[in-house]
Amino acid sequence: MQRLSLAVAIGLLLAGCASEPDRYSWNRAHPSLCPNARWLTEKDIDQIARVLARATPQTIMRISSDSSHRKLEVTTCYHGALQQNPPQRGSFGLCTLEKVGDSWKPTYVGTHLDPVLAFAMACVPPR
């Protein structure tokens, strides 16, 4: 039983899993905004950090916005994924958020994005 517990603990550490409050804190403290998303307010960033901490086990890598300011694409990754050499496919993701009233709602959450696409899409405005 101890071996199983140890294996699970090591697996969680290696996967970079963090609790929802930890992901929120990271997202809130490290918002990386593309130039087209620098209009986001502190209130928006706080809400986006909270929504994504709930929606995905990954943390925010980069936030990009469309010209209407109603849609965001957020590239995500597991904590530590940017230090991998080479970066691993399962370490990156993409989330789409849309503004509904005063709230940001996730419309797509994916956690298995190819690293090449993650870096290529990081500041491309959503369609």
Residue pairs with C-beta under 8 A, 6 or more apart in sequence:
15 78
16 78
16 79
16 80
16 81
16 91
17 57
17 78
18 26
18 57
18 59
18 79
20 53
20 54
21 53
23 52
23 53
23 57
23 58
23 59
24 49
24 50
24 53
26 59
26 60
26 79
27 48
27 49
27 50
27 52
27 53
27 59
27 60
28 45
28 46
28 49
30 59
30 60
31 40
31 45
31 48
31 49
31 60
31 63
32 60
32 61
32 62
32 63
33 40
33 62
33 63
34 62
34 63
34 64
34 65
34 122
34 123
35 123
36 64
36 65
36 66
36 67
36 123
36 125
37 63
37 64
37 65
37 72
39 65
39 69
40 48
40 63
40 65
44 104
47 103
47 104
48 60
48 63
48 72
48 74
48 97
48 104
49 60
51 97
51 104
51 105
51 106
52 59
52 60
52 74
52 76
52 95
52 97
52 106
53 59
55 95
55 106
55 109
56 76
56 93
56 95
56 109
56 111
57 78
57 111
58 76
58 77
58 78
58 92
58 93
58 111
59 76
59 77
59 78
59 79
60 74
60 75
60 76
61 74
61 75
61 76
61 77
61 82
61 92
61 118
61 122
62 74
62 75
62 122
62 123
63 72
63 73
63 74
64 72
64 73
64 74
64 75
64 121
64 122
64 123
64 124
64 125
64 126
65 71
65 72
65 125
65 126
66 72
66 125
66 126
66 127
67 125
69 99
70 98
70 99
71 96
71 97
71 98
71 99
71 126
72 96
72 97
72 98
72 104
72 126
73 94
73 95
73 96
73 97
73 121
73 124
73 125
73 126
74 94
74 95
74 96
74 97
75 92
75 93
75 94
75 113
75 118
75 121
75 122
76 92
76 93
76 94
76 95
76 111
77 91
77 92
77 93
77 118
78 91
81 87
81 88
81 91
81 92
84 91
86 115
87 115
87 118
88 115
89 112
89 113
89 114
89 115
90 111
90 112
91 115
92 111
92 112
92 113
92 114
92 115
92 117
92 118
93 109
93 110
93 111
93 112
93 113
93 118
94 108
94 110
94 113
94 117
94 118
94 121
95 106
95 108
95 109
95 110
96 106
96 107
96 108
96 126
97 104
97 105
97 106
97 107
98 104
98 105
98 107
99 105
113 121
